[in-house]
Amino acid sequence: MNRPARFYAGFLVVALLVAGGLSYFASSAPDGLDTVALHGCKAVPTAGGRELPGECIAQNATGHATSGSPLADYSLFGAHGTTGPAGIIGVLVTLGLAGGLFWVLHRRGTRT
């Protein structure tokens, strides 16, 4: 195996290990944006979800367009404990799309 092929194979292995293994250690706590958006409100659980009494940016939030997709919320179909497989799928799709794009652009640039 030549040197670039070994590099790409190693890169793929490391990316898959990080996505599949380290994703289980990711925090489920809200990030900084969520915290700032909730400033001025207190989330109160209700039967229909949660209510936000007070005044905050999060009161205007709506669900995103891909919330029903198989990989929404960094899991497979919303199931708990599936962040690893979802991360691996994400890495493979991203590298596949990027590799395909680079291949197409490279082929375009080498025409005479």
C-alpha positions as CSV (number, residue, x, y, z in Angstrom):
1,M,0.0,0.0,0.0
2,N,1.4,3.4,-1.0
3,R,1.9,6.2,1.4
4,P,-1.3,8.3,0.5
5,A,-3.5,5.2,0.7
6,R,-2.1,4.4,4.2
7,F,-2.8,7.9,5.3
8,Y,-6.4,7.9,4.0
9,A,-7.0,4.4,5.6
10,G,-5.6,5.6,8.9
11,F,-7.6,8.8,8.7
12,L,-10.8,6.8,8.1
13,V,-10.1,4.4,11.0
14,V,-9.4,7.3,13.4
15,A,-12.5,9.2,12.3
16,L,-14.7,6.1,12.7
17,L,-13.2,5.4,16.2
18,V,-13.8,9.0,17.3
19,A,-17.4,9.1,15.9
20,G,-18.3,5.6,17.1
21,G,-16.6,5.5,20.4
22,L,-16.1,9.0,21.8
23,S,-19.7,10.0,20.9
24,Y,-20.9,8.0,23.9
25,F,-19.1,10.4,26.2
26,A,-20.7,13.5,24.7
27,S,-22.7,15.6,27.2
28,S,-26.5,15.6,27.1
29,A,-26.6,18.9,29.0
30,P,-27.7,22.0,27.0
31,D,-24.9,23.8,25.3
32,G,-24.2,27.6,25.5
33,L,-26.7,28.5,22.8
34,D,-29.5,26.7,24.6
35,T,-28.6,28.2,27.9
36,V,-28.6,31.8,26.4
37,A,-31.9,31.2,24.6
38,L,-33.6,30.1,27.8
39,H,-32.3,33.1,29.8
40,G,-35.3,34.8,31.3
41,C,-37.6,31.7,31.2
42,K,-38.0,28.6,33.3
43,A,-38.7,25.3,31.5
44,V,-41.8,23.7,33.1
45,P,-42.6,20.1,32.0
46,T,-46.2,19.6,30.9
47,A,-48.2,16.7,29.4
48,G,-47.7,18.1,25.9
49,G,-44.0,18.8,26.2
50,R,-42.7,21.8,28.1
51,E,-43.9,25.3,28.8
52,L,-41.7,28.4,29.0
53,P,-43.2,31.0,31.3
54,G,-41.3,34.3,31.3
55,E,-39.6,36.1,28.4
56,C,-36.8,34.5,26.4
57,I,-35.7,33.8,22.9
58,A,-36.6,30.1,23.1
59,Q,-40.3,30.9,23.2
60,N,-40.1,31.7,19.5
61,A,-38.4,28.4,18.7
62,T,-40.0,25.8,16.4
63,G,-38.9,22.3,15.4
64,H,-36.4,22.1,12.6
65,A,-37.2,20.7,9.2
66,T,-35.3,17.5,9.6
67,S,-36.5,16.6,13.2
68,G,-38.3,13.5,11.9
69,S,-35.3,12.2,10.0
70,P,-33.5,8.9,10.9
71,L,-30.4,10.7,12.3
72,A,-32.1,13.6,14.1
73,D,-30.8,14.4,17.6
74,Y,-27.5,12.5,17.0
75,S,-29.2,9.1,17.3
76,L,-30.8,6.4,15.1
77,F,-34.6,7.1,14.9
78,G,-34.4,8.8,18.4
79,A,-33.4,5.6,20.2
80,H,-31.2,5.9,23.3
81,G,-27.7,4.5,23.0
82,T,-27.4,4.8,19.3
83,T,-25.1,7.8,19.1
84,G,-22.1,5.7,18.0
85,P,-23.8,4.1,14.9
86,A,-25.3,7.5,14.1
87,G,-21.8,9.1,14.3
88,I,-20.3,6.4,12.1
89,I,-23.0,6.9,9.5
90,G,-22.4,10.6,9.6
91,V,-18.7,10.2,9.1
92,L,-19.2,7.8,6.1
93,V,-21.8,10.0,4.5
94,T,-19.7,13.1,4.9
95,L,-16.5,11.5,3.7
96,G,-18.4,9.9,0.8
97,L,-19.9,13.3,-0.3
98,A,-16.6,15.1,0.2
99,G,-14.6,12.5,-1.7
100,G,-17.1,12.4,-4.5
101,L,-17.0,16.2,-4.8
102,F,-13.2,16.3,-4.8
103,W,-13.1,13.5,-7.4
104,V,-15.5,15.4,-9.7
105,L,-13.6,18.7,-9.3
106,H,-10.3,17.0,-9.8
107,R,-11.5,15.3,-13.0
108,R,-12.9,18.7,-14.2
109,G,-9.5,20.4,-13.6
110,T,-7.5,17.8,-15.5
111,R,-9.3,18.0,-18.8
112,T,-7.3,19.3,-21.8
